[in-house]
């Protein structure tokens, strides 16, 4: 049975990659080649979850790229943007309107950013943020006239370090079209140090009821789920020299 399951998984992955064939340019810069390799790793992890595929390349420049999923000609429910460095990836911004999809795709992106980040641990991180939208949608369904107000935005430190870092945001009805966007910004580790793990601080337990949920993010200043073990020093501080 195990051999059969493994064979079926291999077939599934092969089918996913066949559908996910992005027409990359013949000549790629080193950072664009790193992007292609990273997208392949993410798609492999997505295939394991049966969570769709990154198969659309909208734009590709020396320092920027935008991609999409599942054959969408325009990014209606998923937006994927990359900032490229001189030799590798600098950052990824992932935006989605479906909480289940966000949980899986964001986890695949995290797990693919380092060899030491497991998919299981990445899903633990992303599920907590997807739950914010799930609870808001449940509340909206129960109380149609109640506004969705649990927006938040974590401050992003864009300086690259020795481990990947992720920051999250939630924008309910951001453009007045009843679409509620979850966002993850992933700052990649500096090239050559991407084997470092994603540090996790102690997470604040999820609130037990709706009354506590109202202040879930505002009370702890959005630090209920720190994803780096030590604070990032200020760029001009003496500690920055050691941190580099």
N, C-alpha and C positions, 0 to 999 in steps of 0.2 A: 504493500500500500504506500509506503514511504517513497519507493522508487517511482510509482505511478504519479504520486502527488508532485514530486520533483519534476517529472517529465511534463506534466500539465502546466506547471509554473513556467518552465522554459518555453513551452509553446506559446503561452500567454505573453511572455516578455517579447518573443520574436514577433508576434502579431502586433504588439503595441509599438515596437520600434519600426515595423514596416509602415504603420500608419503615421508615425511621428517623424517621417523623413523630412527634415527642413533642408531647403535648398541653400546651403551655405555657399558663399563665394569660393572660388577655387583658391584664391590667395587670401590668407588671413594673417592679421598681425598676431603677435604673441598673446596679447590680451583677448583678442577675438577667438583664438584657438582655445584659450583657457575657458572662455564662455561656452564654446561648443562642448568641451569635455564636461563642464559642470552641468549643462542642460541634459547631456546623456545620462549622467549619474542621477539627476533628479527624476528623469523619465523611468529609469530602472526602478527606483523606489516607488514611484507612482504606480507602476505596473504591479508591484507586489501588493499594493492596496486596492488595485482596480479603481484608481481615483482619477482617471483621465490621462491626458498627455499634453505636453507642450509641443505643439506642431506648427505654430505660426510665427514667422519672423516678419514683423512689420517694418522695423528700421534697424539698420546696423551701421554705426559710424565708428570712428577711432576711439571715441570716449563714451559712447552711449549706444544702447540697444533697447528695443522694445519688442516683446514677444507676447503670444497669446496661446490659448488652449482650445483643444477639441474642435478645430476647424472653424472657429469664429473669425469671420472676415473683419469684424470690428470688435474691439474689446468691450463688450456690453456687460459681462458679469465677472470678468477677470482681467486685471491689468498687471503686467510684469515688466518692470523697467530695471535696467542695469547701468551702473556707472562703471566704466572701465579705467583701470590705471595704465601705467606705462607697460607693465609686463604681466598683469593679471587682473583679477576682479577687485573692484573697490567696494561696491554696495549693490544691493538688490532691494527694490521696493515692490512688494506684492500687495495687490488690492483685490478684494473679492466681496461679493454681496451675499454669498451662501455660506452659513457657518460651518456646515459639515465639510464642504469643499475646502474652505479656508483651513480648517483644522488639519486636513490630510495634506494639502499642497504645501502649506507653510511648514509642516513637520518634515516633509520630503526635502524641502529646501534647507532646513536646518541640518538634517541628518547627512545631507550631501556636502555640507560645508566643511566637514572634518571627519576623519576616519574614526575618531573616538566618540562621536555622538551617535547613539543608537536611535533607531526610529521610535522605539517605545518611549525613551526619555523625551524625545522631541514632541511626541504626541501629548505627553503629560503637560508640556508647556503650552502648546497651541490650543489644547482643549479648554483651558481655563479662560482664554480670551474668546474663543468661539462661544462659550457659555454665556458671555455677556449679551451677544446678539440673540442667542436662543431665548434667554429670559425676557429680553425686551420684546421679541416677537410674540412670545406666549402672553405677555402682559397686554400687548396691543390687541391680540385676538380676543382676550377676555374683556378688555376695556377699549373699544374702538376709538373713543374720544380722548383717550389718555395719550399725551405726547411721549415719544421715546426720548428720554433725556439723559441716558447714561453714557454720554460721550466722554472720551478721554484721549489724551495724546501724550505719550512719554517723550521726554526730551532726548533727542538723538545726538550722540557724540560721534562725529564722523571720522575722527582720527583712527587709523588702523593700529591694532596692537598685535599681540602674540596669540590671540584667540578670537574666534568669531563672536560677535555680540548682536543681539536682536532687540528691537524696540517695537512696541505695538501702539496702535491707535484705533479708535472706533468713531466713525462719523455717521450718526443716524440721519437719514434723509438729507444728505449733504447738499444735493443740488435741487431739492424740492420736487423730486420725481418718485418719492417713496422707495428709493433704493438706499440700503443701509450698508455702508462700506466698512469692512474690517481691513486693517493695514498692518503689514509687518515690514520694517526696515532692517535688513541684515547687513552689518558691516563685516566684510570678510577679514580674516587674519592677513597680515602681510604675507606676500609670496614667500614660501619656504618655511612658514610656521603654521600651516593650516592643519597640522595633526593635533593641535591643542584642542582640548574639550571645551564644551560650552558650560562655564561655571554657573551653578545654581545656588542662590541663597535660599534660606528658609522661606517658604511661601506662606502667606497669611491664609488660614483656612477659609474656604468658601462660606459665606454667610448662611445661616440656617433658614431665614425667612425673608420675605419681601421688605420688611421694615428695615432690617440690617442691610439689605442689598442696596437700598437707596443711597447709603453712604459708603459703599464698599470701596470705591476708588478714591473718593475725595478725602476720606479719613486718613489714609496711609500715604497720601501724596503719590499714588500710582507706583509704589515700590513694593507691592504685595508679592511680586514675583521677579526679583532681581535675577538677571541671567549672567552676571559676572561676579566672581568671588570677591574682588577688591575694587574699590572705586577708582575710576580713571583720573589720574592727576591732571591738574590744569596745565595747558600747553606751556605756560611760562614759569611753572613752579620748578623748584630744585628736584622734586621727586620724579619729574618727568624724565630726567636723565637716566635714573635707575630703571624706570618703567620701560624705556626704549630698549 
